[in-house]
Amino acid sequence: MASIVSTLVQVHVARLAADGWQHLLLRRRDDDQQYPGLWQCITGTVCDGETMLAAAHRELSEEVRLNVLQWWALPVIGMFYDRARDALEIPVAFGAVVSSDAEPTLSEHAEHRWLALDAAFATLVVPAHREGTRMFEHVLTDSRREDYERLYRLS
């Protein structure tokens, strides 16, 4: 019987530019064994004894080395079937706001792009990454942002 697990995090990074919010997308290297060339947000596995938020901090630090101004818990559920483990995987999504001049230092990816929501949505393939990006833009721009801050802002 399949199990339901949550051992992954995804981190959506955004910065405020003159024309609105930009979202960081990363392209996996062409020699990546799992998903060569795929555009994505930051993703990673939670280590034993690590909280989801600690894993998000670590993955962001390892993959792009950016300083975060605000952390958010994103109210979005993305899931997929992991055939290797015969499990339904439900990653936990976080948002990270960085300074408007932030530029990543890549360690695991071939390139990056800062894109407005529509371009990011058109570039991303994984539904959970698309929905997480859309939700992060929503909580950052909606007229009820103060309510969202009370509910979902972590720092």
Backbone as CSV, one residue per row, in Angstrom:
resi,resn,N_x,N_y,N_z,CA_x,CA_y,CA_z,C_x,C_y,C_z
1,MET,0.840,-1.183,0.000,0.000,0.000,0.000,0.886,1.248,0.000
2,ALA,0.534,2.226,-0.815,1.294,3.471,-0.907,1.169,4.265,0.386
3,SER,2.213,5.029,0.697,2.184,5.887,1.885,2.117,7.349,1.451
4,ILE,1.836,8.219,2.408,1.845,9.659,2.168,2.978,10.235,2.995
5,VAL,3.902,10.951,2.340,5.079,11.468,3.028,5.297,12.938,2.676
6,SER,6.048,13.601,3.526,6.454,14.976,3.280,7.914,15.097,3.675
7,THR,8.774,14.858,2.720,10.220,14.888,2.978,10.936,15.916,2.112
8,LEU,10.171,16.732,1.394,10.760,17.718,0.491,10.266,19.118,0.813
9,VAL,11.114,20.092,0.522,10.720,21.497,0.597,10.924,22.123,-0.776
10,GLN,10.134,23.156,-1.026,10.381,23.999,-2.188,10.400,25.428,-1.690
11,VAL,11.345,26.213,-2.211,11.511,27.598,-1.770,11.365,28.500,-2.986
12,HIS,10.425,29.426,-2.896,10.164,30.397,-3.952,10.790,31.718,-3.528
13,VAL,11.726,32.206,-4.322,12.460,33.422,-3.996,11.947,34.562,-4.873
14,ALA,11.712,35.726,-4.245,11.226,36.892,-4.981,11.962,38.144,-4.517
15,ARG,12.079,39.083,-5.449,12.645,40.401,-5.128,11.776,41.462,-5.785
16,LEU,11.715,42.630,-5.160,10.889,43.718,-5.674,11.723,44.584,-6.608
17,ALA,11.277,44.685,-7.859,11.930,45.524,-8.863,11.041,46.740,-9.123
18,ALA,11.526,47.660,-9.918,10.772,48.881,-10.213,9.415,48.583,-10.849
19,ASP,9.338,47.511,-11.629,8.090,47.175,-12.325,7.311,46.049,-11.651
20,GLY,7.652,45.702,-10.419,6.910,44.675,-9.689,7.808,43.552,-9.200
21,TRP,7.191,42.498,-8.710,7.937,41.379,-8.143,8.551,40.522,-9.240
22,GLN,9.775,40.080,-8.994,10.480,39.151,-9.873,10.716,37.865,-9.099
23,HIS,10.571,36.748,-9.788,10.715,35.440,-9.171,11.959,34.751,-9.721
24,LEU,12.731,34.158,-8.823,13.964,33.480,-9.207,13.652,32.078,-9.702
25,LEU,14.099,31.789,-10.916,14.003,30.440,-11.468,15.402,29.918,-11.729
26,LEU,15.590,28.642,-11.506,16.881,27.991,-11.681,16.749,26.890,-12.724
27,ARG,17.766,26.768,-13.586,17.757,25.694,-14.584,18.759,24.624,-14.182
28,ARG,18.269,23.390,-14.087,19.149,22.275,-13.758,20.167,22.079,-14.873
29,ARG,21.312,21.579,-14.489,22.376,21.324,-15.458,21.949,20.261,-16.465
30,ASP,22.530,20.327,-17.636,22.197,19.367,-18.686,22.609,17.940,-18.336
31,ASP,23.591,17.793,-17.451,24.029,16.449,-17.060,23.322,15.936,-15.802
32,ASP,22.297,16.670,-15.347,21.516,16.243,-14.189,20.866,14.887,-14.497
33,GLN,20.979,13.961,-13.563,20.464,12.604,-13.784,18.948,12.532,-13.797
34,GLN,18.302,13.362,-12.997,16.852,13.260,-12.844,16.072,14.110,-13.842
35,TYR,16.388,15.396,-13.883,15.607,16.333,-14.701,16.521,17.318,-15.430
36,PRO,17.303,16.869,-16.397,18.235,17.772,-17.076,17.522,18.939,-17.762
37,GLY,18.056,20.153,-17.535,17.540,21.347,-18.195,16.240,21.895,-17.652
38,LEU,15.683,21.290,-16.626,14.386,21.712,-16.084,14.513,23.038,-15.333
39,TRP,13.591,23.968,-15.602,13.498,25.214,-14.839,12.640,24.962,-13.612
40,GLN,13.078,25.466,-12.468,12.401,25.175,-11.213,12.679,26.240,-10.168
41,CYS,11.989,26.099,-9.028,12.325,26.869,-7.837,13.374,26.049,-7.079
42,ILE,13.793,26.525,-5.932,14.716,25.765,-5.089,13.959,24.582,-4.495
43,THR,14.566,23.419,-4.540,13.959,22.228,-3.953,15.008,21.447,-3.181
44,GLY,14.557,20.629,-2.246,15.496,19.801,-1.513,14.826,18.871,-0.533
45,THR,15.620,17.976,-0.023,15.164,16.950,0.911,15.425,17.384,2.347
46,VAL,14.487,17.080,3.208,14.625,17.345,4.639,15.497,16.249,5.244
47,CYS,16.529,16.650,5.976,17.425,15.683,6.627,16.803,15.177,7.932
48,ASP,17.253,14.024,8.390,16.775,13.463,9.659,16.969,14.467,10.788
49,GLY,15.920,14.682,11.573,15.988,15.587,12.711,15.866,17.060,12.359
50,GLU,15.684,17.380,11.096,15.614,18.766,10.635,14.155,19.175,10.465
51,THR,13.831,20.405,10.837,12.484,20.908,10.578,12.372,21.303,9.106
52,MET,11.149,21.445,8.644,10.927,21.869,7.261,11.552,23.239,7.009
53,LEU,11.351,24.183,7.949,11.901,25.528,7.771,13.428,25.499,7.776
54,ALA,14.023,24.710,8.648,15.491,24.592,8.661,15.992,24.031,7.336
55,ALA,15.269,23.075,6.776,15.648,22.516,5.475,15.558,23.584,4.389
56,ALA,14.520,24.422,4.442,14.378,25.503,3.467,15.546,26.483,3.573
57,HIS,15.924,26.860,4.795,17.088,27.731,5.013,18.343,27.102,4.416
58,ARG,18.567,25.839,4.735,19.776,25.147,4.265,19.812,25.048,2.748
59,GLU,18.691,24.652,2.150,18.652,24.501,0.692,18.900,25.833,-0.009
60,LEU,18.291,26.906,0.495,18.517,28.225,-0.099,19.990,28.609,0.013
61,SER,20.566,28.372,1.170,21.973,28.696,1.378,22.878,27.874,0.460
62,GLU,22.599,26.593,0.344,23.418,25.717,-0.494,23.287,26.040,-1.982
63,GLU,22.075,26.320,-2.434,21.835,26.434,-3.870,22.059,27.829,-4.445
64,VAL,21.798,28.884,-3.666,21.908,30.231,-4.237,22.630,31.249,-3.352
65,ARG,22.862,30.912,-2.086,23.625,31.774,-1.175,23.093,33.216,-1.128
66,LEU,21.797,33.362,-0.871,21.190,34.685,-0.758,20.795,34.973,0.685
67,ASN,20.814,36.248,1.055,20.334,36.674,2.366,18.841,36.963,2.264
68,VAL,18.073,36.375,3.157,16.620,36.504,3.122,16.170,37.615,4.068
69,LEU,15.284,38.474,3.562,14.712,39.548,4.369,13.430,39.102,5.064
70,GLN,12.656,38.260,4.388,11.390,37.762,4.940,11.208,36.300,4.542
71,TRP,10.750,35.499,5.488,10.362,34.114,5.204,8.851,33.990,5.325
72,TRP,8.255,33.243,4.425,6.826,33.005,4.403,6.550,31.510,4.301
73,ALA,5.494,31.060,4.941,4.952,29.717,4.723,3.858,29.882,3.683
74,LEU,3.964,29.213,2.574,2.992,29.411,1.498,1.834,28.424,1.613
75,PRO,0.615,28.936,1.588,-0.566,28.079,1.720,-0.937,27.434,0.378
76,VAL,-0.088,26.535,-0.052,-0.307,25.848,-1.319,0.104,24.395,-1.148
77,ILE,-0.646,23.509,-1.773,-0.319,22.092,-1.689,0.002,21.581,-3.082
78,GLY,1.207,21.090,-3.226,1.603,20.426,-4.456,1.935,18.992,-4.089
79,MET,1.600,18.085,-4.932,1.910,16.693,-4.609,2.222,15.933,-5.875
80,PHE,2.944,14.826,-5.704,3.235,13.967,-6.836,3.476,12.552,-6.335
81,TYR,3.315,11.624,-7.227,3.544,10.217,-6.910,5.009,9.885,-7.144
82,ASP,5.675,9.415,-6.110,7.067,8.975,-6.193,7.058,7.468,-6.417
83,ARG,7.259,7.076,-7.654,7.183,5.664,-8.018,8.259,4.821,-7.332
84,ALA,9.436,5.395,-7.145,10.534,4.646,-6.525,10.199,4.232,-5.093
85,ARG,9.453,5.078,-4.375,9.089,4.779,-2.983,7.643,4.328,-2.838
86,ASP,6.915,4.304,-3.942,5.483,4.008,-3.919,4.800,4.879,-2.865
87,ALA,5.012,6.195,-3.008,4.506,7.131,-2.010,3.966,8.383,-2.680
88,LEU,2.971,8.980,-2.065,2.484,10.279,-2.463,3.307,11.308,-1.693
89,GLU,4.088,12.097,-2.376,4.972,13.096,-1.762,4.269,14.449,-1.772
90,ILE,4.274,15.102,-0.622,3.657,16.424,-0.484,4.731,17.406,0.015
91,PRO,5.405,18.107,-0.897,6.420,19.071,-0.471,5.792,20.245,0.284
92,VAL,6.538,20.815,1.211,6.109,22.006,1.931,6.741,23.211,1.235
93,ALA,5.910,24.229,0.927,6.367,25.386,0.159,6.613,26.595,1.060
94,PHE,7.731,27.255,0.798,8.104,28.476,1.508,8.377,29.574,0.493
95,GLY,8.242,30.820,0.940,8.616,31.975,0.139,9.726,32.716,0.853
96,ALA,10.631,33.279,0.081,11.745,34.044,0.630,11.873,35.344,-0.154
97,VAL,11.748,36.476,0.538,11.943,37.778,-0.082,13.391,38.184,0.141
98,VAL,14.044,38.593,-0.942,15.434,39.049,-0.872,15.495,40.498,-1.354
99,SER,16.639,41.137,-1.192,16.772,42.539,-1.583,16.632,42.701,-3.092
100,SER,16.273,43.887,-3.509,15.996,44.153,-4.926,17.227,43.998,-5.815
101,ASP,18.410,44.075,-5.242,19.631,43.910,-6.040,20.284,42.542,-5.834
102,ALA,19.594,41.628,-5.200,20.161,40.306,-4.905,20.450,39.538,-6.195
103,GLU,21.592,38.874,-6.208,21.971,37.999,-7.311,22.514,36.695,-6.720
104,PRO,22.001,35.577,-7.186,22.427,34.295,-6.617,23.830,33.884,-7.039
105,THR,24.459,33.113,-6.180,25.688,32.412,-6.515,25.287,30.957,-6.654
106,LEU,25.300,30.465,-7.873,24.806,29.115,-8.142,25.844,28.058,-7.807
107,SER,25.365,26.948,-7.243,26.253,25.823,-6.945,25.793,24.544,-7.634
108,GLU,24.487,24.384,-7.825,23.946,23.136,-8.361,23.250,23.304,-9.703
109,HIS,23.092,24.531,-10.163,22.301,24.794,-11.359,23.144,25.471,-12.433
110,ALA,22.659,25.381,-13.681,23.398,25.912,-14.819,23.213,27.418,-14.991
111,GLU,22.012,27.902,-14.718,21.739,29.327,-14.880,20.513,29.725,-14.063
112,HIS,20.301,31.034,-14.011,19.129,31.552,-13.300,18.499,32.670,-14.109
113,ARG,17.255,32.960,-13.780,16.532,34.099,-14.354,15.638,34.696,-13.282
114,TRP,15.523,36.020,-13.302,14.537,36.733,-12.500,13.408,37.091,-13.448
115,LEU,12.214,36.592,-13.199,11.096,36.789,-14.122,9.847,37.288,-13.411
116,ALA,9.075,38.094,-14.134,7.754,38.489,-13.652,6.873,37.247,-13.638
117,LEU,5.749,37.338,-12.930,4.892,36.168,-12.719,4.503,35.463,-14.019
118,ASP,4.005,36.188,-15.003,3.536,35.541,-16.233,4.656,34.786,-16.932
119,ALA,5.835,35.379,-17.010,6.969,34.719,-17.660,7.438,33.523,-16.836
120,ALA,7.435,33.661,-15.526,7.830,32.545,-14.660,6.856,31.387,-14.822
121,PHE,5.581,31.711,-14.824,4.544,30.680,-14.955,4.681,29.958,-16.297
122,ALA,5.006,30.694,-17.344,5.168,30.094,-18.669,6.425,29.234,-18.756
123,THR,7.422,29.527,-17.939,8.705,28.812,-17.987,8.681,27.547,-17.139
124,LEU,8.021,27.613,-15.998,7.982,26.465,-15.092,7.104,25.351,-15.656
125,VAL,7.517,24.097,-15.420,6.778,22.936,-15.902,6.055,22.221,-14.768
126,VAL,6.714,22.075,-13.636,6.157,21.329,-12.506,4.970,22.108,-11.921
127,PRO,3.787,21.502,-11.877,2.611,22.225,-11.384,2.791,22.821,-9.984
128,ALA,3.417,22.105,-9.069,3.608,22.629,-7.710,4.494,23.871,-7.713
129,HIS,5.470,23.936,-8.602,6.341,25.110,-8.695,5.569,26.292,-9.275
130,ARG,4.728,26.012,-10.257,3.911,27.065,-10.854,2.932,27.631,-9.817
131,GLU,2.251,26.749,-9.103,1.265,27.196,-8.119,1.920,27.902,-6.938
132,GLY,3.082,27.428,-6.509,3.798,28.096,-5.422,4.221,29.498,-5.808
133,THR,4.692,29.661,-7.040,5.093,30.982,-7.531,3.885,31.908,-7.611
134,ARG,2.786,31.392,-8.127,1.562,32.207,-8.222,1.070,32.602,-6.824
135,MET,1.096,31.672,-5.881,0.634,31.982,-4.528,1.536,33.006,-3.854
136,PHE,2.847,32.896,-4.061,3.757,33.854,-3.437,3.493,35.257,-3.983
137,GLU,3.320,35.374,-5.275,2.978,36.675,-5.864,1.677,37.201,-5.253
138,HIS,0.713,36.332,-5.078,-0.581,36.740,-4.523,-0.440,37.288,-3.104
139,VAL,0.251,36.578,-2.231,0.350,37.061,-0.850,1.175,38.339,-0.767
140,LEU,2.079,38.554,-1.724,2.905,39.764,-1.714,2.189,40.978,-2.293
141,THR,1.185,40.758,-3.136,0.571,41.882,-3.852,-0.898,42.109,-3.545
142,ASP,-1.560,41.169,-2.948,-2.997,41.280,-2.710,-3.301,42.411,-1.724
143,SER,-4.469,43.000,-1.856,-4.880,44.090,-0.961,-4.996,43.628,0.487
144,ARG,-5.084,42.319,0.703,-5.157,41.783,2.071,-3.790,41.331,2.594
145,ARG,-2.727,41.937,2.103,-1.385,41.512,2.496,-1.189,41.535,4.013
146,GLU,-1.750,42.521,4.680,-1.595,42.573,6.143,-2.180,41.324,6.799
147,ASP,-3.305,40.864,6.310,-3.888,39.622,6.836,-2.975,38.441,6.546
148,TYR,-2.440,38.387,5.330,-1.540,37.291,4.967,-0.271,37.309,5.821
149,GLU,0.199,38.514,6.130,1.394,38.607,6.977,1.137,37.994,8.348
150,ARG,-0.008,38.278,8.918,-0.332,37.686,10.231,-0.447,36.175,10.150
151,LEU,-0.975,35.683,9.052,-1.186,34.240,8.908,0.055,33.462,8.491
152,TYR,0.843,34.012,7.539,1.853,33.205,6.864,3.288,33.718,6.963
153,ARG,3.495,34.956,7.388,4.871,35.449,7.460,5.564,34.849,8.677
154,LEU,6.739,34.310,8.450,7.495,33.637,9.510,8.556,34.550,10.120
155,SER,9.097,35.460,9.338,10.098,36.413,9.856,10.167,37.618,8.959
